[in-house]
Amino acid sequence: MEFNFINQEEESLPVSPTGQYFTSSVISVSVIGVLETEVPIEVDDSQVEALLKDVFLPINPRFSSIMVTDKRGVKQWKKVEVEIKDHMYKPIFPEGKSVEFYDDCFNQYLSKLAMDQLPQSRPLWEIHIIKYPTTNSAGNVVFRLHHALGDGFSLMGALLSCLQRAENPQLPLTFPALMNQNMNTDDDHKGIFKNVTGICNTLSDFGWSLLKSSAIEDGKSPIRSGDDGVEFRPITITTMTFTLDQIKKMKEILQVTVNVRRYKGPEATAKYIHSTLKNTSMTVSNVIGPVERMALANHPIKGLYFMVVGVPQNLTITMVSYMGQLRIAVGTENGLIDPLKYKSCVENAFDIMFKAATAATPPPKNI
């Protein structure tokens, strides 16, 4: 197949280690992002094309590139002319049906989307516009992006860059602060202790993940079959919503650390990641979303969520915050995990934890 390259020598960019991990012969991972609109979607193809061309493509040069291998066997990004229409999809469902019918159609569409591979012959992204109403929204805009284009934060950031603040498009979107702005010097010793604890946790987690990748695996359970090739099986994506105020109340009695790990060698690392994922029961990914209501092409966004697909696990969980809400999406293998029962269990567990947290005596404040 021939590609229309643009300035081949000048526009060649190396593929990042992460990009190589997730496009190896061992594993291929994509991210599906869903934007739920408050109003029916009323845009024509020319408006969508203009938005993608003028706003989406300039965000990241990889959105206009394909992955190729040079003579030395090194993967490179080659810039090409993008045929926007090749990346746009508008599925057609039967007209005049119930919301429940369209719920089922939408869920089946997402399930199929999660299984399909993105064509390597064009830039690794797609947009799907579903104009039919569902229980959660008047319409849905679905982005599918290969994980080789960037990590979860950069991909979600790219999507959010296409949106504006609904009430005032001239103002930028804002995000919750990650750190307490009221920290003082009295917290220095606590900070040192937390850093040491974080390092210990990182070393412990890294050693445990090494064992997970080679010698130890979780046993079979209602959420883990232990079978090979589960990444190629159909899944069902369900969501649930909790308020961040409830989370903050429970956080007062919980201590959590987030650890970042780095690995070497794309193909070896891909095998390492694949075996680690395969030997564990589930993964959890989270992204911080904006505080204000967003809009896409003058369509207010009611909610959003994302799902990581192509991982060798029976259960995948993702979380994103938006307008004071935490949206949790759960990807479950069809026939193994009952999505409605799992959702009910999570909601019941959350309710139990919240009641326990609010009933507990708050920890004393430092003077």
LUMMAR-850794 format. One line per 2 residues: number of its first residue (from 1); their letters; for each residue x, z, y of C-alpha. Coordinates in pm, 1 decimal, always signed. Example, Ala and Ser with C-alpha at 12.3 -4.5 7.8 and 13.67 -1.06 7.14 Angstrom:
BEGIN
1) AS) +1230.0/+780.0/-450.0; +1367.0/+714.0/-106.0 .
//
This chain:
BEGIN
1) ME) +0.0/+0.0/+0.0; +128.5/-90.8/+345.1 .
3) FN) +118.9/+146.3/+639.1; +128.8/+63.0/+1007.0 .
5) FI) +414.6/+290.2/+1110.0; +483.8/+364.6/+1475.7 .
7) NQ) +852.8/+373.5/+1573.3; +955.1/+464.4/+1222.3 .
9) EE) +1306.3/+578.5/+1307.0; +1207.5/+789.7/+1608.7 .
11) ES) +883.7/+938.6/+1480.5; +1013.8/+1073.6/+1149.1 .
13) LP) +973.4/+1451.2/+1121.6; +1080.6/+1673.0/+830.8 .
15) VS) +810.0/+1832.5/+620.3; +815.5/+2211.1/+651.9 .
17) PT) +892.2/+2425.1/+346.4; +527.0/+2532.1/+336.9 .
19) GQ) +417.8/+2169.5/+346.9; +644.2/+2091.6/+52.3 .
21) YF) +517.8/+2392.9/-144.3; +156.1/+2285.3/-114.8 .
23) TS) +206.5/+1915.8/-192.9; +423.8/+1959.1/-498.1 .
25) SV) +352.8/+1841.5/-850.4; +248.1/+2197.6/-930.3 .
27) IS) -2.2/+2288.1/-660.9; -207.6/+2114.9/-389.9 .
29) VS) -397.8/+2340.4/-151.3; -645.0/+2256.0/+124.5 .
31) VI) -847.3/+2452.3/+378.1; -1216.4/+2390.1/+442.2 .
33) GV) -1341.8/+2514.4/+779.7; -1715.7/+2532.2/+852.9 .
35) LE) -1866.2/+2549.4/+1203.0; -2234.5/+2643.3/+1207.1 .
37) TE) -2430.4/+2514.9/+1507.3; -2716.3/+2694.9/+1680.7 .
39) VP) -2893.7/+2369.3/+1768.4; -2947.9/+2044.5/+1576.5 .
41) IE) -2645.9/+1814.1/+1584.2; -2715.8/+1522.8/+1815.2 .
43) VD) -2400.3/+1318.9/+1862.9; -2324.7/+957.6/+1787.1 .
45) DS) -2013.0/+822.9/+1620.9; -1851.0/+722.3/+1949.4 .
47) QV) -1866.8/+1080.9/+2079.1; -1711.7/+1216.7/+1761.0 .
49) EA) -1439.4/+951.8/+1766.4; -1357.7/+1031.5/+2128.6 .
51) LL) -1335.6/+1404.1/+2053.4; -1105.3/+1347.7/+1757.7 .
53) KD) -887.2/+1095.2/+1938.7; -856.4/+1274.3/+2272.1 .
55) VF) -863.8/+1639.4/+2162.5; -794.8/+1684.6/+1791.3 .
57) LP) -514.0/+1435.6/+1723.0; -289.9/+1542.7/+2016.0 .
59) IN) -290.7/+1904.3/+1894.7; -46.2/+1836.2/+1612.5 .
61) PR) +162.1/+1522.6/+1540.4; +102.0/+1575.2/+1167.7 .
63) FS) -266.1/+1491.2/+1222.6; -146.6/+1136.1/+1294.5 .
65) SI) +112.2/+1118.6/+1017.6; +137.5/+1062.8/+645.2 .
67) MV) +385.3/+1223.7/+409.0; +651.3/+994.1/+263.8 .
69) TD) +973.5/+1044.1/+70.4; +1290.6/+889.8/+210.5 .
71) KR) +1579.6/+737.4/+14.0; +1740.3/+1078.9/-25.9 .
73) GV) +1425.3/+1219.2/-183.7; +1343.3/+1426.7/+124.4 .
75) KQ) +980.8/+1443.8/+234.6; +915.5/+1328.4/+589.4 .
77) WK) +616.2/+1291.6/+819.4; +573.4/+930.7/+935.1 .
79) KV) +350.4/+865.0/+1233.6; +83.3/+598.8/+1174.7 .
81) EV) -208.1/+448.9/+1358.7; -513.5/+655.8/+1269.3 .
83) EI) -839.3/+484.6/+1182.6; -1071.4/+761.9/+1295.0 .
85) KD) -1372.4/+620.3/+1110.9; -1188.5/+656.3/+779.6 .
87) HM) -1183.2/+1033.2/+834.9; -1549.8/+1075.1/+936.9 .
89) YK) -1828.6/+1144.2/+687.3; -2201.9/+1194.2/+745.1 .
91) PI) -2375.5/+1266.2/+413.4; -2737.8/+1161.0/+372.4 .
93) FP) -2981.4/+1399.4/+203.6; -3355.0/+1339.3/+139.2 .
95) EG) -3562.2/+1380.9/+455.5; -3842.8/+1628.7/+516.0 .
97) KS) -3734.6/+1891.1/+263.5; -3728.8/+2270.8/+293.1 .
99) VE) -3440.7/+2476.3/+427.8; -3382.2/+2611.6/+77.2 .
101) FY) -3348.4/+2254.9/-51.4; -3085.2/+2177.5/+211.7 .
103) DD) -2908.0/+2504.6/+131.3; -2863.2/+2377.3/-222.9 .
105) CF) -2756.2/+2030.3/-104.0; -2500.6/+2179.3/+133.2 .
107) NQ) -2359.7/+2416.4/-128.3; -2322.2/+2133.0/-378.9 .
109) YL) -2156.3/+1918.3/-113.4; -1903.3/+2191.8/-33.7 .
111) SK) -1838.1/+2243.6/-404.9; -1760.1/+1874.4/-451.4 .
113) LA) -1548.1/+1872.9/-137.4; -1345.2/+2163.4/-273.1 .
115) MD) -1263.8/+1967.5/-590.4; -1178.1/+1630.3/-436.1 .
117) QL) -819.8/+1549.7/-342.7; -738.5/+1422.7/+5.1 .
119) PQ) -608.6/+1063.2/-6.2; -231.4/+1048.2/+43.0 .
121) SR) -263.5/+702.6/+199.4; -381.9/+840.8/+533.4 .
123) PL) -338.1/+1159.3/+741.3; -445.1/+1462.4/+541.9 .
125) WE) -765.7/+1566.4/+716.6; -1137.8/+1485.2/+727.2 .
127) IH) -1447.6/+1581.1/+924.7; -1794.1/+1600.5/+768.7 .
129) II) -2102.6/+1622.0/+989.5; -2409.5/+1761.7/+813.5 .
131) KY) -2714.5/+1734.8/+1038.7; -2959.8/+1903.0/+803.0 .
133) PT) -3073.2/+2262.4/+875.4; -2977.8/+2545.5/+642.4 .
135) TN) -3066.4/+2912.6/+630.1; -2766.9/+3001.5/+846.3 .
137) SA) -2762.6/+2715.1/+1096.0; -2929.1/+2410.6/+1248.3 .
139) GN) -2634.8/+2197.0/+1136.4; -2279.4/+2218.7/+1003.8 .
141) VV) -1949.9/+2057.0/+1099.6; -1696.4/+2077.5/+818.0 .
143) FR) -1324.2/+2015.8/+859.7; -1106.0/+1965.5/+554.2 .
145) LH) -733.0/+1990.0/+615.4; -446.9/+1992.7/+370.1 .
147) HA) -237.0/+2308.4/+378.0; +72.2/+2089.9/+420.9 .
149) LG) -39.2/+2033.1/+781.3; +23.8/+2398.5/+862.1 .
151) DG) -47.7/+2757.0/+764.7; -390.7/+2911.5/+794.0 .
153) FS) -332.9/+3041.8/+1144.5; -213.1/+2708.8/+1283.1 .
155) LM) -492.4/+2513.0/+1113.2; -763.5/+2746.8/+1237.3 .
157) GA) -594.3/+2745.3/+1577.0; -613.5/+2366.8/+1578.4 .
159) LL) -985.8/+2379.1/+1505.9; -1045.3/+2639.6/+1774.6 .
161) SC) -851.9/+2424.8/+2022.3; -1127.9/+2166.0/+1988.5 .
163) LQ) -1386.8/+2415.9/+2107.6; -1472.6/+2557.7/+2446.8 .
165) RA) -1626.5/+2876.3/+2573.3; -2000.4/+2808.7/+2561.9 .
167) EN) -2094.1/+2993.7/+2882.1; -1803.2/+2859.9/+3089.7 .
169) PQ) -1593.6/+2573.5/+2945.6; -1339.5/+2615.7/+3226.1 .
171) LP) -1229.6/+2953.7/+3092.8; -1012.6/+2986.8/+2781.1 .
173) LT) -1127.4/+3159.8/+2466.2; -994.0/+3512.0/+2422.7 .
175) FP) -901.7/+3697.8/+2107.0; -898.0/+4068.1/+2015.0 .
177) AL) -573.8/+4251.6/+2090.0; -362.3/+4316.9/+1782.6 .
179) MN) -197.6/+4630.5/+1918.4; -324.5/+4937.6/+2096.9 .
181) QN) -235.3/+4888.2/+2461.5; -242.5/+5265.4/+2524.2 .
183) MN) +56.3/+5348.6/+2307.0; +313.6/+5577.7/+2471.9 .
185) TD) +661.4/+5705.4/+2399.8; +524.7/+5990.2/+2189.5 .
187) DD) +443.7/+5729.9/+1927.0; +808.6/+5622.7/+1883.5 .
189) HK) +868.5/+5842.8/+1580.2; +545.7/+5721.2/+1424.6 .
191) GI) +654.4/+5364.8/+1489.8; +986.9/+5420.8/+1314.3 .
193) FK) +810.2/+5582.0/+1019.3; +564.4/+5292.5/+997.7 .
195) NV) +848.9/+5038.9/+1008.6; +1033.0/+5215.2/+726.3 .
197) TG) +709.6/+5240.6/+530.0; +640.6/+4873.0/+592.0 .
199) IC) +986.4/+4775.6/+465.0; +937.3/+4985.1/+151.5 .
201) NT) +596.2/+4831.6/+94.6; +739.1/+4483.2/+141.4 .
203) LS) +1016.8/+4544.7/-112.0; +769.6/+4698.0/-354.7 .
205) DF) +523.0/+4410.5/-315.1; +798.4/+4150.6/-345.4 .
207) GW) +928.3/+4304.9/-667.4; +576.7/+4330.1/-804.1 .
209) SL) +504.8/+3966.5/-716.7; +823.7/+3860.9/-896.4 .
211) LK) +691.8/+4032.9/-1207.0; +352.8/+3871.6/-1151.9 .
213) SS) +512.5/+3527.4/-1137.5; +696.2/+3565.4/-1467.2 .
215) AI) +621.8/+3864.4/-1689.0; +301.1/+4041.5/-1592.7 .
217) ED) -47.4/+3908.7/-1544.2; -383.6/+4066.6/-1478.8 .
219) GK) -599.8/+4103.8/-1785.9; -913.2/+3903.1/-1844.7 .
221) SP) -1210.8/+4044.9/-1660.1; -1548.2/+3940.2/-1514.5 .
223) IR) -1357.8/+3790.4/-1218.4; -1062.0/+3640.7/-1407.8 .
225) SG) -1078.4/+3410.9/-1710.8; -702.9/+3368.1/-1757.2 .
227) DD) -756.5/+2999.5/-1838.6; -525.3/+2718.6/-1729.0 .
229) GV) -645.5/+2458.7/-1480.9; -906.0/+2672.9/-1304.3 .
231) EF) -805.7/+2508.7/-975.3; -977.0/+2191.4/-1097.3 .
233) RP) -1309.3/+2356.2/-1179.2; -1612.3/+2354.3/-945.9 .
235) IT) -1672.1/+2656.1/-725.0; -1957.3/+2802.0/-524.1 .
237) IT) -1893.1/+2924.0/-169.6; -2109.1/+3209.9/-44.3 .
239) TM) -2076.8/+3415.0/+273.7; -2169.9/+3757.4/+405.4 .
241) TF) -2143.6/+3916.9/+749.5; -2046.6/+4266.8/+866.5 .
243) TL) -2007.0/+4403.6/+1218.8; -1660.0/+4484.2/+1348.2 .
245) DQ) -1790.8/+4809.9/+1493.0; -1858.7/+4927.3/+1138.9 .
247) IK) -1510.7/+4816.7/+1031.7; -1351.4/+5008.2/+1321.1 .
249) KM) -1530.4/+5327.3/+1223.2; -1401.7/+5300.6/+867.4 .
251) KE) -1052.8/+5208.1/+987.6; -1009.9/+5559.2/+1126.3 .
253) IL) -962.7/+5690.2/+772.0; -769.6/+5390.0/+631.8 .
255) QV) -403.3/+5287.9/+674.5; -310.2/+4925.7/+600.3 .
257) TV) +12.4/+4724.4/+620.2; +52.2/+4348.2/+625.1 .
259) NV) +368.5/+4209.3/+472.0; +526.7/+3867.2/+519.9 .
261) RR) +747.1/+3713.9/+251.8; +984.0/+3416.1/+256.6 .
263) YK) +1098.9/+3206.2/-38.3; +1349.8/+2925.8/-101.5 .
265) GP) +1331.8/+2584.7/-268.6; +1009.6/+2383.3/-237.5 .
267) EA) +945.7/+2285.1/-600.8; +1073.4/+2614.1/-743.9 .
269) TA) +878.9/+2806.6/-482.3; +565.9/+2604.8/-558.0 .
271) KY) +599.5/+2703.2/-925.1; +658.5/+3062.3/-818.5 .
273) IH) +348.7/+3061.9/-595.5; +138.6/+2889.4/-861.4 .
275) ST) +239.2/+3132.3/-1136.9; +190.8/+3432.6/-909.7 .
277) LK) -157.2/+3316.6/-810.2; -244.2/+3224.1/-1167.3 .
279) NT) -144.7/+3568.1/-1295.0; -347.8/+3759.9/-1035.2 .
281) SM) -721.2/+3809.7/-1012.2; -782.8/+3695.5/-655.0 .
283) TV) -638.1/+3628.4/-310.3; -761.1/+3743.3/+30.2 .
285) SN) -687.7/+3551.6/+353.8; -792.0/+3654.0/+703.1 .
287) VI) -786.5/+3500.6/+1051.8; -876.2/+3649.6/+1390.6 .
289) GP) -1137.3/+3447.0/+1577.6; -1249.8/+3445.6/+1942.6 .
291) VE) -1459.4/+3710.4/+2113.3; -1685.9/+3474.5/+2309.4 .
293) RM) -1942.3/+3226.5/+2188.6; -1787.9/+2881.5/+2136.3 .
295) AL) -1928.6/+2532.3/+2169.4; -1829.3/+2200.3/+2014.2 .
297) AN) -1936.4/+1895.5/+2215.8; -2201.0/+2109.5/+2391.9 .
299) HP) -2330.0/+2245.3/+2060.6; -2309.2/+2628.4/+2059.4 .
301) IK) -2144.3/+2764.2/+1746.5; -2346.0/+3033.1/+1571.2 .
303) GL) -2085.3/+3120.7/+1311.1; -1775.4/+2997.3/+1131.7 .
305) YF) -1588.1/+3056.1/+808.7; -1319.1/+2892.9/+598.3 .
307) MV) -1217.7/+2865.9/+235.5; -882.5/+2796.6/+70.1 .
309) VG) -931.7/+2555.8/-220.6; -704.5/+2423.8/-494.4 .
311) VP) -560.5/+2763.3/-590.7; -538.2/+2855.3/-962.4 .
313) QN) -776.7/+3148.9/-939.2; -1138.6/+3214.8/-1028.2 .
315) LT) -1202.3/+3413.4/-710.7; -1087.0/+3352.4/-352.9 .
317) IT) -1188.6/+3557.6/-48.9; -1139.5/+3468.9/+317.7 .
319) MV) -1233.6/+3650.8/+637.2; -1264.2/+3549.8/+1002.3 .
321) SY) -1389.4/+3744.4/+1302.5; -1616.8/+3593.9/+1568.5 .
323) MG) -1821.3/+3753.7/+1846.7; -1793.7/+4104.1/+1704.5 .
325) QL) -1879.5/+3994.7/+1350.7; -1665.4/+3967.2/+1038.7 .
327) RI) -1761.5/+3669.6/+823.3; -1648.6/+3689.9/+462.7 .
329) AV) -1651.3/+3378.1/+246.4; -1620.0/+3402.3/-130.3 .
331) GT) -1523.4/+3113.6/-356.8; -1629.1/+3179.4/-716.3 .
333) EN) -1587.3/+2961.9/-1025.0; -1917.8/+2820.6/-1145.5 .
335) GL) -2030.2/+2968.0/-1476.8; -1787.9/+3261.7/-1466.8 .
337) ID) -1891.7/+3465.5/-1163.0; -2249.8/+3497.4/-1040.0 .
339) PL) -2208.4/+3447.1/-661.8; -2530.6/+3625.2/-565.0 .
341) KY) -2453.9/+3924.5/-786.6; -2098.0/+3942.4/-653.8 .
343) KS) -2226.5/+3925.7/-296.1; -2473.4/+4204.7/-367.2 .
345) CV) -2196.8/+4421.2/-517.3; -1972.7/+4372.6/-212.1 .
347) EN) -2252.3/+4450.3/+32.3; -2350.8/+4762.2/-162.9 .
349) AF) -1987.3/+4876.5/-179.3; -1947.5/+4823.0/+194.5 .
351) DI) -2260.9/+5026.8/+260.5; -2130.0/+5311.5/+44.5 .
353) MF) -1789.7/+5310.1/+220.7; -1947.7/+5298.0/+564.7 .
355) KA) -2174.8/+5592.7/+489.3; -1880.9/+5789.5/+348.7 .
357) AT) -1665.5/+5709.4/+652.8; -1929.2/+5807.8/+906.0 .
359) AA) -2006.8/+6128.3/+717.3; -1640.8/+6231.3/+695.6 .
361) TP) -1476.1/+6457.8/+953.6; -1266.7/+6246.6/+1195.6 .
363) PP) -890.2/+6313.6/+1180.7; -759.0/+6538.7/+1462.8 .
365) KN) -615.8/+6355.4/+1763.0; -252.8/+6416.8/+1857.6 .
367) I) -202.1/+6609.5/+2178.9 .
//
